[in-house]
Amino acid sequence: MKKVMVAFWGGCLSIHNLQAIETKHLQRVETTGATLNEEAPKSWRSPEVRNYLGSQTIISHKQLTQQANQSIEEALQNVPGVHIRNATGVGAVPTFSIRGFGGGGSGHSNTGLILVNGIPVYVAPYVDIGMPIFPVTFQSVDRISVIKGGESVQYGPNAFGGVINIITKSIPHKWENQAAERMTFWAKAHNAGFASPPSNTGASNTGDSSFLKSLSNNLLYNTYVRSGGMINEHFGVQAQANWVMGQGFRDNSPTNIQNYLLDGLYQINENHKITAYYQYYKFFLTDPGSLGAQAYDQNRFQNNRPNNAKSGKAMRWGGVYQTFFGDTDKLGGDFTLTYYGHDISRDFQFDSNFLNVNTDPSKGPVYTNQNYKGYNIGDHPRNYLINAIEPNVNITLNTKHMRHTFKIGMRYMASDMRFRFLQNKCLSVNNDTCQMSGFLYDKKASQNLEMFNNYIVGYASYKMEFFNGKLTLIPGFRYTFLDYKKVLPENVNPDTGNFTETKVIKKTDNQYSPAFNLGYKPLEDWVMYFNYRRSFIPPQAKSVSIFSTNYNQIFNEFEVGSRYSYKDLLSFNANYFVILAHHYYSGGYGSNALDINAKSQGVELELYYAPIRGLQFHVAYTYIDARITNNAKDNPSYFEGIINQSFNLKGKRLPYVSPNQFIFDMSYTYKKTTFGLSSYFYSRAYSSILNQAKPQTACFNFGYSIDGATFGCNSVGLLPWYWVWNVQLSQTFWQGGRHKVTGSLQVNNIFDMKYYFRGIGTSPTGREPGPGRSVTAYLSYEF
């Protein structure tokens, strides 16, 4: 099997979890947050979690793999304050909302910092903060760390919601091989079974003349192989490959995800090491989007938007040199030099019905109609190339009365990005069929954006520990210099996309982000904390003009709380948070010219309890109150057909925010068998800033074009509450020496809870369903 790894020389691993050899100097340098090279905590029992000055949740490897998680999105819904709108079910293009912010945007998660092994995975971490491509697959992940509150000044710019760090599987000490298969059966038939009865009529009927063919349209395969370990005391390598292929939970939703990872470790000696990684990730999936209310009630799994699709590929690479010096019990620390980059391309395709859920032909085009004058299919290819280098030094000094820890670092990042827009237009309609033009590049400069940006960041923090760690003060500071160069092509060739003339605009900006942490330990196992952080979202590439005024979105976050731990049996965390947003325009509340201020405040309670050996409970509750705090008149044209006059936004709840979230999960292991259960509850939420509870949809002509659409609808009303329950039974069938065979059977959404979202990317109106019931079988062989 060692030869197999050569075939996968196109993958990746982590940067900071490549701790294959333990040395006397490989100890944690405690700061205000985990550094890139440090291994994230493995569970709620870890000392790093017990002593952390803020709220932190760890999804351990056991929780991830044995508590009925269908995907990473499913697992993250067991974290208080985190809301995932899981519209695909296959673990691609997730949408994150954290502590009340992020639900109203385009759905690509700009309210928390998303890392993979400590490295940002946003396509453009400053100017296009989003995740149209999510280069992670479920079986390659070992665990997940979620930190909320005033995080280290090392992170930015948009860490105000929290930091989600996804840790992939590390290089093992001894050589290991693994082959595994997960097979998911989607219960998306009309009767909530696993295959539809034969039927030849009805667009919404999933029936097929062949039972087996219908059944095959309900299967998703997840194949995983891994081979790696330490070759000798100095060198280690690991290759992973993960293929996710088959169907999503919607009808006719083919999915193809490929993820190849390669990691290397060179342990020079006990004080010096080099780690490196490379990843190639590629995906394609259909995006059935939203349904009209009648279609949803008839069959919520149908696909009425066959031209909607998302695809992309990512190549990620990086390396870390780390050296340890001195003795951290006296004077010592570590220096890290990190280089990383990526080349990401994504391509979203959707037609001119993406804002439309109209079913009445007398009012305008029906959203399932693809043959009318004005119909077109839009293609939105984008490319992102970044390269970054980040030196970082941690120094710890112990004196008679204090312990001092200094963190100093900087980052330089170069970011190039290119946007294009192609359209395939209906030229004429003959015999109720459109004659299409074929895809041609749009000539408008605004649709052919290019940017070449540079960012320089410096940060420093000073941690002071008094009375043997009972009292901790950590002031910190982060400075960001943003250098924008925007290129607007002119005279674009519609066939090739090439251009001969450009308009170049330049702009620079500076941002200062202070932070402060305070911790007090009245008892060894009791931590009280307060933290503050100022964060920001810089001007984004297309949402507003970055060249006329300062559109930085500023966020000031405060958190106060306490955590009590008792041995390895119990951990309870309670906190209150407030996030104050200024110039908040990424909420999708109409014109960007509106100067919106918002406040999100709430309470998070989280309990881990392990009363006896093998049994563990996890219970959490979150309350969030997120509202507009200033007077601002919204434009009634955004709610045409629903209201006819402007209204004041002050006091309105932010849409898509569920005020109440409840989490319950548990596991019980007896000998070689584990029973796992997980559940999450989200209360009802408004689907518009109008805050209208009654469901209502109005459709109308725009009088102008929005990405090729001239007709669309507005949908308002409360989104439904939902409580999803999942269960899993895991078993070790055989184990001897280095050989191990394990398997599991899980059922997700046991009670087939029906719920839907709105406002996700290309389907901002209508009803976009969440996954229904599914059954997943898993088998793994390690040797």
Secondary structure, DSSP 8 states (H G I E B T S, - for coil): -TTHHHHTTT----STT---S--TT------SS--TTS----STTSHHHHT-SSEEEEE-HHHHHHS---SHHHHHTTSTTEEE--SSSSSSS--EEETTBSSSSSSS--SSEEEETTEE-SSBTTTB---SS----GGGEEEEEEEESS--TTS-SS-SS-EEEEEE----SS-EEEEEEEEEEE--STTSSSS-------TT----S-HHHHHHTTEEEEEEEEEEEESSSSEEEEEEEEEEEEE-SSTT-EEEEEEEEEEEEEEEETTEEEEEEEEEEEEEEE----B-HHHHHH-TT----TT-EEEEEEEEEEEEEEEEEEETTTEEEEEEEEEEEEEEEEEEEEETTTT-----TTTS--TT---STT-EEEEEEEEEEEEEEEEEEEEEEE-SSEEEEEEEEEEEEEEEEEE--EEEEEEEEETTEEEEEEEEE---GGGS-EEEEEEEEEEEEEEEEETTTTEEEEEEEEEEEEEEEEEEEES--TTT---SEEEEEEEEEEEEEEEEEEEEEEETTEEEEEEEEEEEE---TTTS-TTTS---EEEEEEEEEEEEEETTTEEEEEEEEEEEEES--TT--S-TTS--EEEEEEEEEEEEE--STTEEEEEEEEEEEEEE-S--EE-GGGGTTT-SS-EE-TT-B-TT--SEEEEEEEEEEETTEEEEEEEEEE--EESSTT---S-EEEEEEEEEEETTEEEEEEEESEE--EEEEEEEEEEEEEEETTEEEEEEEEEESTT----EE--BTTB-SSBEE----EEEEEEEEE-
